[in-house]
């Protein structure tokens, strides 16, 4: 009888050790029948270690994922910054080349155009600014150096006049391409609002005029602004 009790005791101890990672919380068997109060309507299994390790693993995974995304974001910002810097350097180089080319045109002589008030009589490049496009008018130099017949039907002035429709972004490139002989007054351009503009477009056109003047000044060109006609 003693051996049986010892065996049963050892069996209970072994079960207790094997279940040390789990605990059952709930009423003792027969507690409800005995009318004893209980905080748990039914036995609840709580994993003492498994859920802790699982939670830690999940946190590590989430942390690693967040760090990876943050590294990707930082890398993307750095790449954009490098690209923007290269583009800025390239733009600065092109603009410096344009300035150097236009610097070969002499500075304007005010006395040559101070009395010119009619756009048709303006002999230098003339820029008419619209809502979406720019019109650059150029009077090309006469290839014949002789003054004989100049301005007559044999050598009409209108035949040397050209008008180019431009996008605002192409203004600098177009101005640099103007022949040196078309700058009769020196490095000055007349700028005016397009006479064909409708009233509702006036605010937009005004902004375009200011942007064009800024571009031309940045190229070292003097701007003679005329009122819209």
C-alpha positions as CSV (number, residue, x, y, z in Angstrom):
1,X,0.0,0.0,0.0
2,X,2.9,2.3,0.8
3,X,4.5,1.6,-2.6
4,X,1.3,2.5,-4.4
5,X,1.0,5.8,-2.5
6,X,4.6,6.6,-3.3
7,X,4.1,5.8,-7.0
8,X,1.1,8.0,-7.2
9,X,3.0,10.9,-5.5
10,X,5.9,10.6,-7.9
11,X,3.4,10.6,-10.8
12,X,1.8,13.8,-9.6
13,X,5.2,15.5,-9.2
14,X,6.2,14.5,-12.7
15,X,3.0,15.9,-14.2
16,X,3.6,19.2,-12.2
17,X,7.1,19.5,-13.7
18,X,6.0,18.8,-17.2
19,X,3.3,21.4,-17.0
20,X,5.3,24.1,-15.4
21,X,5.1,26.3,-18.5
22,X,1.3,26.3,-18.3
23,X,-1.2,27.1,-15.6
24,X,-4.9,26.5,-15.4
25,X,-6.8,29.2,-13.7
26,X,-10.4,28.5,-12.9
27,X,-12.6,26.9,-10.3
28,X,-11.6,23.7,-8.6
29,X,-13.5,20.7,-9.6
30,X,-16.8,20.6,-7.8
31,X,-16.5,24.3,-6.8
32,X,-19.6,25.3,-8.7
33,X,-21.6,22.4,-7.3
34,X,-20.5,23.4,-3.8
35,X,-21.7,26.9,-4.3
36,X,-18.2,28.4,-4.0
37,X,-17.7,31.8,-5.8
38,X,-15.4,31.9,-8.8
39,X,-14.0,34.7,-11.0
40,X,-13.7,32.5,-14.0
41,X,-16.8,30.8,-15.4
42,X,-14.6,28.2,-17.1
43,X,-10.9,27.2,-16.9
44,X,-8.6,29.6,-18.7
45,X,-5.3,28.4,-20.1
46,X,-2.4,30.9,-19.9
47,X,0.9,30.3,-21.6
48,X,3.5,31.6,-19.2
49,X,6.5,31.7,-21.7
50,X,5.2,30.9,-25.2
51,X,3.2,34.1,-25.6
52,X,6.1,36.2,-24.3
53,X,8.6,34.7,-26.8
54,X,6.0,35.0,-29.6
55,X,5.4,38.6,-28.8
56,X,9.0,39.4,-28.7
57,X,9.6,37.8,-32.0
58,X,6.7,39.8,-33.5
59,X,8.1,43.0,-32.1
60,X,11.5,42.2,-33.6
61,X,10.0,41.5,-37.0
62,X,8.0,44.7,-37.0
63,X,11.0,46.7,-35.8
64,X,13.2,45.3,-38.6
65,X,10.5,46.1,-41.2
66,X,10.1,49.6,-39.9
67,X,13.9,50.2,-39.9
68,X,14.1,48.8,-43.5
69,X,11.4,51.1,-44.7
70,X,13.0,54.1,-43.0
71,X,16.4,53.3,-44.6
72,X,14.7,53.1,-48.0
73,X,13.0,56.5,-47.4
74,X,16.3,58.1,-46.4
75,X,18.1,56.5,-49.4
76,X,15.4,57.8,-51.7
77,X,15.6,61.4,-50.4
78,X,19.4,61.3,-50.7
79,X,19.2,60.1,-54.3
80,X,16.7,62.8,-55.2
81,X,19.0,65.4,-53.5
82,X,22.0,64.2,-55.5
83,X,20.0,64.3,-58.8
84,X,18.6,67.8,-58.1
85,X,22.1,69.0,-57.3
86,X,23.5,67.6,-60.6
87,X,20.6,69.2,-62.5
88,X,21.2,72.5,-60.8
89,X,24.9,72.3,-61.7
90,X,24.1,71.5,-65.3
91,X,21.6,74.3,-65.5
92,X,24.1,76.7,-64.0
93,X,26.7,75.6,-66.6
94,X,24.3,76.2,-69.5
95,X,23.2,79.6,-68.1
96,X,26.8,80.7,-67.7
97,X,27.5,79.7,-71.3
98,X,24.5,81.7,-72.5
99,X,25.6,84.7,-70.5
100,X,29.1,84.5,-72.0
101,X,27.7,84.3,-75.5
102,X,25.3,87.3,-75.0
103,X,28.1,89.3,-73.3
104,X,29.6,89.7,-76.8
105,X,26.7,92.0,-77.7
106,X,27.5,95.6,-76.6
107,X,25.5,97.2,-73.9
108,X,22.5,99.3,-75.2
109,X,22.8,102.9,-76.2
110,X,19.7,104.6,-74.9
111,X,20.0,107.5,-77.4
112,X,19.3,105.1,-80.3
113,X,15.8,104.1,-79.2
114,X,14.7,106.8,-76.7
115,X,12.4,108.4,-79.3
116,X,11.0,105.1,-80.6
117,X,7.4,104.7,-79.4
118,X,5.9,102.5,-82.1
119,X,6.5,98.7,-82.0
120,X,6.7,98.6,-85.8
121,X,9.6,101.1,-85.7
122,X,11.5,99.1,-83.0
123,X,14.6,97.7,-84.7
124,X,15.8,95.4,-81.9
125,X,14.2,92.1,-80.8
126,X,10.6,92.6,-79.5
127,X,8.8,90.1,-77.2
128,X,5.0,90.0,-77.0
129,X,3.8,88.0,-74.0
130,X,0.6,86.0,-74.2
131,X,-1.3,83.8,-71.7
132,X,0.4,80.6,-72.9
133,X,3.0,81.5,-75.5
134,X,5.5,84.2,-76.3
135,X,6.0,85.9,-79.7
136,X,9.6,86.9,-80.4
137,X,9.9,89.3,-83.3
138,X,13.3,89.7,-84.9
139,X,14.4,92.0,-87.7
140,X,17.3,90.2,-89.4
141,X,20.2,92.3,-90.7
142,X,20.3,93.1,-94.4
143,X,22.8,91.0,-96.2
144,X,23.4,93.8,-98.7
145,X,25.7,96.4,-97.1
146,X,24.7,99.0,-99.8
147,X,22.1,101.6,-99.0
148,X,20.9,101.7,-102.5
149,X,17.3,100.6,-102.7
150,X,17.1,99.9,-99.0
151,X,13.5,99.8,-97.8
152,X,12.0,99.7,-101.3
153,X,10.1,96.9,-103.0
154,X,13.4,95.6,-104.2
155,X,14.7,95.2,-100.7
156,X,11.6,95.3,-98.4
157,X,12.1,95.6,-94.7
158,X,9.2,93.2,-94.0
159,X,11.0,90.4,-95.8
160,X,13.7,90.5,-93.0
161,X,11.2,90.4,-90.2
162,X,10.5,87.1,-88.5
163,X,8.2,86.1,-85.7
164,X,8.7,83.0,-83.6
165,X,6.1,81.4,-81.3
166,X,7.8,80.2,-78.2
167,X,7.1,78.4,-74.9
168,X,8.3,80.4,-71.9
169,X,10.8,77.7,-71.1
170,X,12.5,78.2,-74.5
171,X,13.0,81.9,-74.2
172,X,16.7,81.8,-73.2
173,X,17.6,79.4,-76.0
174,X,15.8,81.5,-78.6
175,X,17.4,84.8,-77.4
176,X,20.9,83.3,-77.5
177,X,20.3,82.2,-81.1
178,X,19.5,85.8,-82.3
179,X,22.1,87.0,-84.8
180,X,24.4,89.7,-83.6
181,X,23.3,92.0,-86.5
182,X,19.7,92.0,-85.0
183,X,20.9,93.9,-81.9
184,X,21.0,97.4,-83.5
185,X,20.5,99.2,-80.2
186,X,22.8,96.9,-78.2
187,X,21.7,94.3,-75.7
188,X,18.1,95.4,-75.1
189,X,14.8,93.8,-75.7
190,X,11.3,95.4,-75.7
191,X,8.7,93.5,-73.8
192,X,5.0,94.1,-73.9
193,X,1.7,92.3,-73.2
194,X,0.2,90.8,-76.3
195,X,-2.4,93.2,-77.9
196,X,-4.6,90.2,-78.7
197,X,-5.0,89.2,-75.1
198,X,-8.5,89.0,-73.6
199,X,-9.3,90.8,-70.3
200,X,-9.7,87.6,-68.3
201,X,-6.2,86.5,-69.1
202,X,-4.5,89.8,-68.0
203,X,-3.5,88.5,-64.5
204,X,-1.8,85.4,-66.0
205,X,-0.2,87.5,-68.8
206,X,1.2,89.9,-66.2
207,X,2.8,87.0,-64.3
208,X,4.3,85.8,-67.6
209,X,5.7,89.2,-68.3
210,X,7.4,89.4,-64.9
211,X,8.8,85.9,-65.4
212,X,10.1,86.8,-68.9
213,X,11.8,90.0,-67.6
214,X,13.4,88.0,-64.8
215,X,14.8,85.5,-67.3
216,X,16.1,88.2,-69.6
217,X,17.7,90.1,-66.7
218,X,19.3,86.9,-65.6
219,X,20.9,86.6,-69.0
220,X,22.3,90.1,-68.7
221,X,19.8,91.7,-71.1
222,X,18.3,95.1,-70.5
223,X,14.5,95.1,-70.8
224,X,12.5,98.0,-72.1
225,X,9.0,97.3,-71.0
226,X,6.2,98.7,-73.1
227,X,2.5,99.0,-72.1
228,X,0.1,96.6,-73.9
229,X,-1.2,98.0,-77.2
